[in-house]
Amino acid sequence: MTTKALLDGGPDDLTGKIVPVTPPGQELKIPHRGGYEHYKVTTRHEETEEGSATVYRWWERTEVAE
C-alpha cells in the first residue's frame, strides 16, 4: 500500500512537496544535495491536489559518508 506524505519544513526546494511512502512509518529519509533530509511522521493529515496526505515534519539533515 502506498500512501502520500506532505513534507513540512526543511530545505525550501523540498518544503510542501508530496512524496509516496511505502509502507508508512515513523521516519522518512529523502536523498538531497549529497545528504539526506530526515522527516518524522505527525498525527496531522492535509488534503492536497493528490488527495489526503500524512504530514511529515523535518527534523535533521545528515551528510553522505565518503
mmJSON file of the N, C-alpha and C atoms, coordinates in Angstrom:
{"data_MODEL":{"atom_site":{
"group_PDB":["ATOM","ATOM","ATOM","ATOM","ATOM","ATOM","ATOM","ATOM","ATOM","ATOM","ATOM","ATOM","ATOM","ATOM","ATOM","ATOM","ATOM","ATOM","ATOM","ATOM","ATOM","ATOM","ATOM","ATOM","ATOM","ATOM","ATOM","ATOM","ATOM","ATOM","ATOM","ATOM","ATOM","ATOM","ATOM","ATOM","ATOM","ATOM","ATOM","ATOM","ATOM","ATOM","ATOM","ATOM","ATOM","ATOM","ATOM","ATOM","ATOM","ATOM","ATOM","ATOM","ATOM","ATOM","ATOM","ATOM","ATOM","ATOM","ATOM","ATOM","ATOM","ATOM","ATOM","ATOM","ATOM","ATOM","ATOM","ATOM","ATOM","ATOM","ATOM","ATOM","ATOM","ATOM","ATOM","ATOM","ATOM","ATOM","ATOM","ATOM","ATOM","ATOM","ATOM","ATOM","ATOM","ATOM","ATOM","ATOM","ATOM","ATOM","ATOM","ATOM","ATOM","ATOM","ATOM","ATOM","ATOM","ATOM","ATOM","ATOM","ATOM","ATOM","ATOM","ATOM","ATOM","ATOM","ATOM","ATOM","ATOM","ATOM","ATOM","ATOM","ATOM","ATOM","ATOM","ATOM","ATOM","ATOM","ATOM","ATOM","ATOM","ATOM","ATOM","ATOM","ATOM","ATOM","ATOM","ATOM","ATOM","ATOM","ATOM","ATOM","ATOM","ATOM","ATOM","ATOM","ATOM","ATOM","ATOM","ATOM","ATOM","ATOM","ATOM","ATOM","ATOM","ATOM","ATOM","ATOM","ATOM","ATOM","ATOM","ATOM","ATOM","ATOM","ATOM","ATOM","ATOM","ATOM","ATOM","ATOM","ATOM","ATOM","ATOM","ATOM","ATOM","ATOM","ATOM","ATOM","ATOM","ATOM","ATOM","ATOM","ATOM","ATOM","ATOM","ATOM","ATOM","ATOM","ATOM","ATOM","ATOM","ATOM","ATOM","ATOM","ATOM","ATOM","ATOM","ATOM","ATOM","ATOM","ATOM","ATOM","ATOM","ATOM","ATOM","ATOM","ATOM","ATOM"],
"id":[1,2,3,4,5,6,7,8,9,10,11,12,13,14,15,16,17,18,19,20,21,22,23,24,25,26,27,28,29,30,31,32,33,34,35,36,37,38,39,40,41,42,43,44,45,46,47,48,49,50,51,52,53,54,55,56,57,58,59,60,61,62,63,64,65,66,67,68,69,70,71,72,73,74,75,76,77,78,79,80,81,82,83,84,85,86,87,88,89,90,91,92,93,94,95,96,97,98,99,100,101,102,103,104,105,106,107,108,109,110,111,112,113,114,115,116,117,118,119,120,121,122,123,124,125,126,127,128,129,130,131,132,133,134,135,136,137,138,139,140,141,142,143,144,145,146,147,148,149,150,151,152,153,154,155,156,157,158,159,160,161,162,163,164,165,166,167,168,169,170,171,172,173,174,175,176,177,178,179,180,181,182,183,184,185,186,187,188,189,190,191,192,193,194,195,196,197,198],
"type_symbol":["N","C","C","N","C","C","N","C","C","N","C","C","N","C","C","N","C","C","N","C","C","N","C","C","N","C","C","N","C","C","N","C","C","N","C","C","N","C","C","N","C","C","N","C","C","N","C","C","N","C","C","N","C","C","N","C","C","N","C","C","N","C","C","N","C","C","N","C","C","N","C","C","N","C","C","N","C","C","N","C","C","N","C","C","N","C","C","N","C","C","N","C","C","N","C","C","N","C","C","N","C","C","N","C","C","N","C","C","N","C","C","N","C","C","N","C","C","N","C","C","N","C","C","N","C","C","N","C","C","N","C","C","N","C","C","N","C","C","N","C","C","N","C","C","N","C","C","N","C","C","N","C","C","N","C","C","N","C","C","N","C","C","N","C","C","N","C","C","N","C","C","N","C","C","N","C","C","N","C","C","N","C","C","N","C","C","N","C","C","N","C","C","N","C","C","N","C","C"],
"label_atom_id":["N","CA","C","N","CA","C","N","CA","C","N","CA","C","N","CA","C","N","CA","C","N","CA","C","N","CA","C","N","CA","C","N","CA","C","N","CA","C","N","CA","C","N","CA","C","N","CA","C","N","CA","C","N","CA","C","N","CA","C","N","CA","C","N","CA","C","N","CA","C","N","CA","C","N","CA","C","N","CA","C","N","CA","C","N","CA","C","N","CA","C","N","CA","C","N","CA","C","N","CA","C","N","CA","C","N","CA","C","N","CA","C","N","CA","C","N","CA","C","N","CA","C","N","CA","C","N","CA","C","N","CA","C","N","CA","C","N","CA","C","N","CA","C","N","CA","C","N","CA","C","N","CA","C","N","CA","C","N","CA","C","N","CA","C","N","CA","C","N","CA","C","N","CA","C","N","CA","C","N","CA","C","N","CA","C","N","CA","C","N","CA","C","N","CA","C","N","CA","C","N","CA","C","N","CA","C","N","CA","C","N","CA","C","N","CA","C","N","CA","C","N","CA","C","N","CA","C","N","CA","C"],
"label_alt_id":[null,null,null,null,null,null,null,null,null,null,null,null,null,null,null,null,null,null,null,null,null,null,null,null,null,null,null,null,null,null,null,null,null,null,null,null,null,null,null,null,null,null,null,null,null,null,null,null,null,null,null,null,null,null,null,null,null,null,null,null,null,null,null,null,null,null,null,null,null,null,null,null,null,null,null,null,null,null,null,null,null,null,null,null,null,null,null,null,null,null,null,null,null,null,null,null,null,null,null,null,null,null,null,null,null,null,null,null,null,null,null,null,null,null,null,null,null,null,null,null,null,null,null,null,null,null,null,null,null,null,null,null,null,null,null,null,null,null,null,null,null,null,null,null,null,null,null,null,null,null,null,null,null,null,null,null,null,null,null,null,null,null,null,null,null,null,null,null,null,null,null,null,null,null,null,null,null,null,null,null,null,null,null,null,null,null,null,null,null,null,null,null,null,null,null,null,null,null],
"label_comp_id":["MET","MET","MET","THR","THR","THR","THR","THR","THR","LYS","LYS","LYS","ALA","ALA","ALA","LEU","LEU","LEU","LEU","LEU","LEU","ASP","ASP","ASP","GLY","GLY","GLY","GLY","GLY","GLY","PRO","PRO","PRO","ASP","ASP","ASP","ASP","ASP","ASP","LEU","LEU","LEU","THR","THR","THR","GLY","GLY","GLY","LYS","LYS","LYS","ILE","ILE","ILE","VAL","VAL","VAL","PRO","PRO","PRO","VAL","VAL","VAL","THR","THR","THR","PRO","PRO","PRO","PRO","PRO","PRO","GLY","GLY","GLY","GLN","GLN","GLN","GLU","GLU","GLU","LEU","LEU","LEU","LYS","LYS","LYS","ILE","ILE","ILE","PRO","PRO","PRO","HIS","HIS","HIS","ARG","ARG","ARG","GLY","GLY","GLY","GLY","GLY","GLY","TYR","TYR","TYR","GLU","GLU","GLU","HIS","HIS","HIS","TYR","TYR","TYR","LYS","LYS","LYS","VAL","VAL","VAL","THR","THR","THR","THR","THR","THR","ARG","ARG","ARG","HIS","HIS","HIS","GLU","GLU","GLU","GLU","GLU","GLU","THR","THR","THR","GLU","GLU","GLU","GLU","GLU","GLU","GLY","GLY","GLY","SER","SER","SER","ALA","ALA","ALA","THR","THR","THR","VAL","VAL","VAL","TYR","TYR","TYR","ARG","ARG","ARG","TRP","TRP","TRP","TRP","TRP","TRP","GLU","GLU","GLU","ARG","ARG","ARG","THR","THR","THR","GLU","GLU","GLU","VAL","VAL","VAL","ALA","ALA","ALA","GLU","GLU","GLU"],
"label_asym_id":["A","A","A","A","A","A","A","A","A","A","A","A","A","A","A","A","A","A","A","A","A","A","A","A","A","A","A","A","A","A","A","A","A","A","A","A","A","A","A","A","A","A","A","A","A","A","A","A","A","A","A","A","A","A","A","A","A","A","A","A","A","A","A","A","A","A","A","A","A","A","A","A","A","A","A","A","A","A","A","A","A","A","A","A","A","A","A","A","A","A","A","A","A","A","A","A","A","A","A","A","A","A","A","A","A","A","A","A","A","A","A","A","A","A","A","A","A","A","A","A","A","A","A","A","A","A","A","A","A","A","A","A","A","A","A","A","A","A","A","A","A","A","A","A","A","A","A","A","A","A","A","A","A","A","A","A","A","A","A","A","A","A","A","A","A","A","A","A","A","A","A","A","A","A","A","A","A","A","A","A","A","A","A","A","A","A","A","A","A","A","A","A","A","A","A","A","A","A"],
"label_entity_id":["1","1","1","1","1","1","1","1","1","1","1","1","1","1","1","1","1","1","1","1","1","1","1","1","1","1","1","1","1","1","1","1","1","1","1","1","1","1","1","1","1","1","1","1","1","1","1","1","1","1","1","1","1","1","1","1","1","1","1","1","1","1","1","1","1","1","1","1","1","1","1","1","1","1","1","1","1","1","1","1","1","1","1","1","1","1","1","1","1","1","1","1","1","1","1","1","1","1","1","1","1","1","1","1","1","1","1","1","1","1","1","1","1","1","1","1","1","1","1","1","1","1","1","1","1","1","1","1","1","1","1","1","1","1","1","1","1","1","1","1","1","1","1","1","1","1","1","1","1","1","1","1","1","1","1","1","1","1","1","1","1","1","1","1","1","1","1","1","1","1","1","1","1","1","1","1","1","1","1","1","1","1","1","1","1","1","1","1","1","1","1","1","1","1","1","1","1","1"],
"label_seq_id":[1,1,1,2,2,2,3,3,3,4,4,4,5,5,5,6,6,6,7,7,7,8,8,8,9,9,9,10,10,10,11,11,11,12,12,12,13,13,13,14,14,14,15,15,15,16,16,16,17,17,17,18,18,18,19,19,19,20,20,20,21,21,21,22,22,22,23,23,23,24,24,24,25,25,25,26,26,26,27,27,27,28,28,28,29,29,29,30,30,30,31,31,31,32,32,32,33,33,33,34,34,34,35,35,35,36,36,36,37,37,37,38,38,38,39,39,39,40,40,40,41,41,41,42,42,42,43,43,43,44,44,44,45,45,45,46,46,46,47,47,47,48,48,48,49,49,49,50,50,50,51,51,51,52,52,52,53,53,53,54,54,54,55,55,55,56,56,56,57,57,57,58,58,58,59,59,59,60,60,60,61,61,61,62,62,62,63,63,63,64,64,64,65,65,65,66,66,66],
"pdbx_PDB_ins_code":[null,null,null,null,null,null,null,null,null,null,null,null,null,null,null,null,null,null,null,null,null,null,null,null,null,null,null,null,null,null,null,null,null,null,null,null,null,null,null,null,null,null,null,null,null,null,null,null,null,null,null,null,null,null,null,null,null,null,null,null,null,null,null,null,null,null,null,null,null,null,null,null,null,null,null,null,null,null,null,null,null,null,null,null,null,null,null,null,null,null,null,null,null,null,null,null,null,null,null,null,null,null,null,null,null,null,null,null,null,null,null,null,null,null,null,null,null,null,null,null,null,null,null,null,null,null,null,null,null,null,null,null,null,null,null,null,null,null,null,null,null,null,null,null,null,null,null,null,null,null,null,null,null,null,null,null,null,null,null,null,null,null,null,null,null,null,null,null,null,null,null,null,null,null,null,null,null,null,null,null,null,null,null,null,null,null,null,null,null,null,null,null,null,null,null,null,null,null],
"Cartn_x":[0.842,0.0,0.883,0.628,1.36,0.482,1.04,0.343,1.167,0.587,1.282,1.744,2.924,3.47,3.617,3.206,3.386,4.525,5.631,6.804,6.608,6.89,6.734,8.084,8.632,9.926,11.048,12.277,13.445,13.807,14.61,15.046,13.858,13.997,12.915,12.486,13.429,13.061,12.43,12.234,11.511,10.233,10.165,9.002,7.726,6.689,5.408,5.334,6.387,6.425,5.655,4.968,4.219,5.009,5.303,6.085,5.364,5.592,4.999,5.742,5.012,5.599,5.102,6.026,5.662,6.595,6.205,4.954,5.085,3.97,4.049,4.824,5.598,6.403,6.647,7.635,7.952,8.91,9.7,10.691,10.758,11.054,11.21,12.569,13.388,14.739,14.784,14.963,14.943,16.367,16.921,18.231,18.125,19.08,19.01,20.378,20.901,22.142,23.297,23.582,24.731,24.516,23.291,22.988,21.568,21.028,19.656,18.911,17.675,16.771,15.876,15.784,15.014,13.722,12.631,11.308,10.658,9.965,9.228,7.732,7.018,5.57,4.887,3.814,2.992,1.597,0.743,-0.65,-1.516,-0.924,-1.68,-1.872,-3.006,-3.309,-3.82,-3.473,-3.949,-4.442,-5.447,-5.932,-5.035,-4.58,-3.72,-4.338,-3.697,-4.188,-4.083,-3.308,-3.166,-3.966,-4.85,-5.647,-5.112,-5.613,-5.206,-3.761,-2.996,-1.592,-1.275,-0.447,0.061,1.186,1.213,2.255,3.471,4.642,5.916,6.725,7.183,7.903,9.408,10.138,11.595,12.193,13.243,13.911,15.427,16.059,17.511,18.002,19.251,19.942,21.195,21.505,22.774,23.497,24.816,25.645,25.963,26.166,26.562,28.048,28.423,29.84,30.587,31.758,32.598,33.406],
"Cartn_y":[-1.189,0.0,1.247,2.14,3.4,4.517,5.31,6.489,7.709,8.872,10.118,10.818,11.427,12.231,13.661,14.604,16.023,16.498,16.952,17.381,18.786,18.939,20.212,20.612,21.75,22.199,21.66,21.951,21.507,22.503,22.077,22.959,23.509,24.742,25.39,24.59,23.892,23.157,21.786,21.459,20.252,20.561,21.703,22.06,22.034,21.387,21.329,20.283,19.524,18.502,17.263,16.646,15.425,14.258,13.263,12.099,10.816,9.712,8.437,7.836,7.112,6.428,4.989,4.023,2.611,1.838,1.237,1.449,2.679,3.2,4.338,3.957,4.882,4.574,5.784,5.674,6.734,7.774,7.399,8.321,8.177,9.288,9.336,9.954,9.314,9.781,10.084,11.369,11.826,12.198,11.545,11.961,13.373,14.24,15.632,16.287,16.772,17.549,16.918,15.66,14.998,14.547,14.538,14.099,13.583,13.556,13.109,14.091,14.362,15.146,14.141,14.265,13.322,13.979,13.254,13.729,12.699,13.166,12.285,12.45,11.342,11.345,12.132,12.82,13.522,12.9,13.381,12.911,13.747,14.757,15.647,15.04,15.357,14.99,16.237,16.398,17.538,17.05,17.743,17.473,18.216,17.514,18.106,17.855,18.353,18.103,16.625,15.848,14.405,13.571,14.215,13.506,13.743,12.975,13.112,12.665,13.425,13.098,13.26,12.358,12.474,13.491,14.377,15.401,14.817,14.944,14.546,15.815,16.016,17.229,17.003,17.934,17.861,17.929,17.115,17.212,17.231,16.76,16.906,16.58,16.958,16.63,15.864,14.825,14.12,14.133,14.089,14.069,12.623,12.367,11.049,10.889,9.761,9.497,9.178,9.704,9.454,8.204],
"Cartn_z":[0.0,0.0,0.0,-0.907,-0.983,-0.461,0.434,0.919,0.534,0.704,0.368,1.634,1.556,2.642,2.159,2.974,2.703,3.59,2.972,3.725,4.28,5.57,6.267,6.847,6.431,6.912,6.05,6.468,5.707,4.62,3.643,2.563,1.775,1.313,0.557,-0.664,-1.305,-2.508,-2.204,-0.918,-0.532,0.243,0.902,1.716,0.889,1.402,0.72,-0.367,-0.544,-1.58,-1.128,-2.059,-1.781,-2.348,-1.493,-1.913,-1.505,-2.243,-1.845,-0.662,0.188,1.335,1.306,1.188,1.164,2.07,3.129,3.858,4.746,5.263,6.175,7.429,7.955,9.141,10.007,10.836,11.778,11.201,10.204,9.648,8.136,7.494,6.049,5.771,4.926,4.614,3.121,2.784,1.395,0.964,-0.078,-0.589,-1.178,-0.815,-1.272,-1.168,-2.287,-2.341,-1.568,-1.825,-1.214,0.217,0.661,2.019,2.092,3.291,3.494,4.382,4.02,4.857,5.57,6.884,7.692,8.171,7.999,8.389,9.3,10.342,11.24,11.006,11.109,10.895,12.016,11.678,12.662,12.655,13.518,13.535,12.603,11.959,11.069,9.688,9.078,7.688,6.985,5.727,4.946,3.596,3.081,1.735,0.756,-0.276,-1.292,-2.661,-3.701,-5.058,-5.42,-4.637,-4.871,-3.87,-3.111,-2.112,-0.709,0.235,1.632,1.814,2.596,2.839,4.316,4.831,6.191,6.178,7.169,7.25,7.97,7.338,7.931,8.183,9.407,9.813,9.759,9.12,9.035,10.431,10.674,11.974,11.915,10.815,10.706,9.311,9.074,7.825,8.198,7.423,7.591,6.252,6.32,5.117,4.741,3.456,2.984,3.283,3.894,4.194,2.911,2.788,1.592,1.79],
"occupancy":[1.0,1.0,1.0,1.0,1.0,1.0,1.0,1.0,1.0,1.0,1.0,1.0,1.0,1.0,1.0,1.0,1.0,1.0,1.0,1.0,1.0,1.0,1.0,1.0,1.0,1.0,1.0,1.0,1.0,1.0,1.0,1.0,1.0,1.0,1.0,1.0,1.0,1.0,1.0,1.0,1.0,1.0,1.0,1.0,1.0,1.0,1.0,1.0,1.0,1.0,1.0,1.0,1.0,1.0,1.0,1.0,1.0,1.0,1.0,1.0,1.0,1.0,1.0,1.0,1.0,1.0,1.0,1.0,1.0,1.0,1.0,1.0,1.0,1.0,1.0,1.0,1.0,1.0,1.0,1.0,1.0,1.0,1.0,1.0,1.0,1.0,1.0,1.0,1.0,1.0,1.0,1.0,1.0,1.0,1.0,1.0,1.0,1.0,1.0,1.0,1.0,1.0,1.0,1.0,1.0,1.0,1.0,1.0,1.0,1.0,1.0,1.0,1.0,1.0,1.0,1.0,1.0,1.0,1.0,1.0,1.0,1.0,1.0,1.0,1.0,1.0,1.0,1.0,1.0,1.0,1.0,1.0,1.0,1.0,1.0,1.0,1.0,1.0,1.0,1.0,1.0,1.0,1.0,1.0,1.0,1.0,1.0,1.0,1.0,1.0,1.0,1.0,1.0,1.0,1.0,1.0,1.0,1.0,1.0,1.0,1.0,1.0,1.0,1.0,1.0,1.0,1.0,1.0,1.0,1.0,1.0,1.0,1.0,1.0,1.0,1.0,1.0,1.0,1.0,1.0,1.0,1.0,1.0,1.0,1.0,1.0,1.0,1.0,1.0,1.0,1.0,1.0,1.0,1.0,1.0,1.0,1.0,1.0],
"B_iso_or_equiv":[0.0,0.0,0.0,0.0,0.0,0.0,0.0,0.0,0.0,0.0,0.0,0.0,0.0,0.0,0.0,0.0,0.0,0.0,0.0,0.0,0.0,0.0,0.0,0.0,0.0,0.0,0.0,0.0,0.0,0.0,0.0,0.0,0.0,0.0,0.0,0.0,0.0,0.0,0.0,0.0,0.0,0.0,0.0,0.0,0.0,0.0,0.0,0.0,0.0,0.0,0.0,0.0,0.0,0.0,0.0,0.0,0.0,0.0,0.0,0.0,0.0,0.0,0.0,0.0,0.0,0.0,0.0,0.0,0.0,0.0,0.0,0.0,0.0,0.0,0.0,0.0,0.0,0.0,0.0,0.0,0.0,0.0,0.0,0.0,0.0,0.0,0.0,0.0,0.0,0.0,0.0,0.0,0.0,0.0,0.0,0.0,0.0,0.0,0.0,0.0,0.0,0.0,0.0,0.0,0.0,0.0,0.0,0.0,0.0,0.0,0.0,0.0,0.0,0.0,0.0,0.0,0.0,0.0,0.0,0.0,0.0,0.0,0.0,0.0,0.0,0.0,0.0,0.0,0.0,0.0,0.0,0.0,0.0,0.0,0.0,0.0,0.0,0.0,0.0,0.0,0.0,0.0,0.0,0.0,0.0,0.0,0.0,0.0,0.0,0.0,0.0,0.0,0.0,0.0,0.0,0.0,0.0,0.0,0.0,0.0,0.0,0.0,0.0,0.0,0.0,0.0,0.0,0.0,0.0,0.0,0.0,0.0,0.0,0.0,0.0,0.0,0.0,0.0,0.0,0.0,0.0,0.0,0.0,0.0,0.0,0.0,0.0,0.0,0.0,0.0,0.0,0.0,0.0,0.0,0.0,0.0,0.0,0.0],
"pdbx_formal_charge":[null,null,null,null,null,null,null,null,null,null,null,null,null,null,null,null,null,null,null,null,null,null,null,null,null,null,null,null,null,null,null,null,null,null,null,null,null,null,null,null,null,null,null,null,null,null,null,null,null,null,null,null,null,null,null,null,null,null,null,null,null,null,null,null,null,null,null,null,null,null,null,null,null,null,null,null,null,null,null,null,null,null,null,null,null,null,null,null,null,null,null,null,null,null,null,null,null,null,null,null,null,null,null,null,null,null,null,null,null,null,null,null,null,null,null,null,null,null,null,null,null,null,null,null,null,null,null,null,null,null,null,null,null,null,null,null,null,null,null,null,null,null,null,null,null,null,null,null,null,null,null,null,null,null,null,null,null,null,null,null,null,null,null,null,null,null,null,null,null,null,null,null,null,null,null,null,null,null,null,null,null,null,null,null,null,null,null,null,null,null,null,null,null,null,null,null,null,null],
"auth_seq_id":[1,1,1,2,2,2,3,3,3,4,4,4,5,5,5,6,6,6,7,7,7,8,8,8,9,9,9,10,10,10,11,11,11,12,12,12,13,13,13,14,14,14,15,15,15,16,16,16,17,17,17,18,18,18,19,19,19,20,20,20,21,21,21,22,22,22,23,23,23,24,24,24,25,25,25,26,26,26,27,27,27,28,28,28,29,29,29,30,30,30,31,31,31,32,32,32,33,33,33,34,34,34,35,35,35,36,36,36,37,37,37,38,38,38,39,39,39,40,40,40,41,41,41,42,42,42,43,43,43,44,44,44,45,45,45,46,46,46,47,47,47,48,48,48,49,49,49,50,50,50,51,51,51,52,52,52,53,53,53,54,54,54,55,55,55,56,56,56,57,57,57,58,58,58,59,59,59,60,60,60,61,61,61,62,62,62,63,63,63,64,64,64,65,65,65,66,66,66],
"auth_comp_id":["MET","MET","MET","THR","THR","THR","THR","THR","THR","LYS","LYS","LYS","ALA","ALA","ALA","LEU","LEU","LEU","LEU","LEU","LEU","ASP","ASP","ASP","GLY","GLY","GLY","GLY","GLY","GLY","PRO","PRO","PRO","ASP","ASP","ASP","ASP","ASP","ASP","LEU","LEU","LEU","THR","THR","THR","GLY","GLY","GLY","LYS","LYS","LYS","ILE","ILE","ILE","VAL","VAL","VAL","PRO","PRO","PRO","VAL","VAL","VAL","THR","THR","THR","PRO","PRO","PRO","PRO","PRO","PRO","GLY","GLY","GLY","GLN","GLN","GLN","GLU","GLU","GLU","LEU","LEU","LEU","LYS","LYS","LYS","ILE","ILE","ILE","PRO","PRO","PRO","HIS","HIS","HIS","ARG","ARG","ARG","GLY","GLY","GLY","GLY","GLY","GLY","TYR","TYR","TYR","GLU","GLU","GLU","HIS","HIS","HIS","TYR","TYR","TYR","LYS","LYS","LYS","VAL","VAL","VAL","THR","THR","THR","THR","THR","THR","ARG","ARG","ARG","HIS","HIS","HIS","GLU","GLU","GLU","GLU","GLU","GLU","THR","THR","THR","GLU","GLU","GLU","GLU","GLU","GLU","GLY","GLY","GLY","SER","SER","SER","ALA","ALA","ALA","THR","THR","THR","VAL","VAL","VAL","TYR","TYR","TYR","ARG","ARG","ARG","TRP","TRP","TRP","TRP","TRP","TRP","GLU","GLU","GLU","ARG","ARG","ARG","THR","THR","THR","GLU","GLU","GLU","VAL","VAL","VAL","ALA","ALA","ALA","GLU","GLU","GLU"],
"auth_asym_id":["A","A","A","A","A","A","A","A","A","A","A","A","A","A","A","A","A","A","A","A","A","A","A","A","A","A","A","A","A","A","A","A","A","A","A","A","A","A","A","A","A","A","A","A","A","A","A","A","A","A","A","A","A","A","A","A","A","A","A","A","A","A","A","A","A","A","A","A","A","A","A","A","A","A","A","A","A","A","A","A","A","A","A","A","A","A","A","A","A","A","A","A","A","A","A","A","A","A","A","A","A","A","A","A","A","A","A","A","A","A","A","A","A","A","A","A","A","A","A","A","A","A","A","A","A","A","A","A","A","A","A","A","A","A","A","A","A","A","A","A","A","A","A","A","A","A","A","A","A","A","A","A","A","A","A","A","A","A","A","A","A","A","A","A","A","A","A","A","A","A","A","A","A","A","A","A","A","A","A","A","A","A","A","A","A","A","A","A","A","A","A","A","A","A","A","A","A","A"],
"auth_atom_id":["N","CA","C","N","CA","C","N","CA","C","N","CA","C","N","CA","C","N","CA","C","N","CA","C","N","CA","C","N","CA","C","N","CA","C","N","CA","C","N","CA","C","N","CA","C","N","CA","C","N","CA","C","N","CA","C","N","CA","C","N","CA","C","N","CA","C","N","CA","C","N","CA","C","N","CA","C","N","CA","C","N","CA","C","N","CA","C","N","CA","C","N","CA","C","N","CA","C","N","CA","C","N","CA","C","N","CA","C","N","CA","C","N","CA","C","N","CA","C","N","CA","C","N","CA","C","N","CA","C","N","CA","C","N","CA","C","N","CA","C","N","CA","C","N","CA","C","N","CA","C","N","CA","C","N","CA","C","N","CA","C","N","CA","C","N","CA","C","N","CA","C","N","CA","C","N","CA","C","N","CA","C","N","CA","C","N","CA","C","N","CA","C","N","CA","C","N","CA","C","N","CA","C","N","CA","C","N","CA","C","N","CA","C","N","CA","C","N","CA","C","N","CA","C","N","CA","C","N","CA","C"],
"pdbx_PDB_model_num":[1,1,1,1,1,1,1,1,1,1,1,1,1,1,1,1,1,1,1,1,1,1,1,1,1,1,1,1,1,1,1,1,1,1,1,1,1,1,1,1,1,1,1,1,1,1,1,1,1,1,1,1,1,1,1,1,1,1,1,1,1,1,1,1,1,1,1,1,1,1,1,1,1,1,1,1,1,1,1,1,1,1,1,1,1,1,1,1,1,1,1,1,1,1,1,1,1,1,1,1,1,1,1,1,1,1,1,1,1,1,1,1,1,1,1,1,1,1,1,1,1,1,1,1,1,1,1,1,1,1,1,1,1,1,1,1,1,1,1,1,1,1,1,1,1,1,1,1,1,1,1,1,1,1,1,1,1,1,1,1,1,1,1,1,1,1,1,1,1,1,1,1,1,1,1,1,1,1,1,1,1,1,1,1,1,1,1,1,1,1,1,1,1,1,1,1,1,1]
}}}
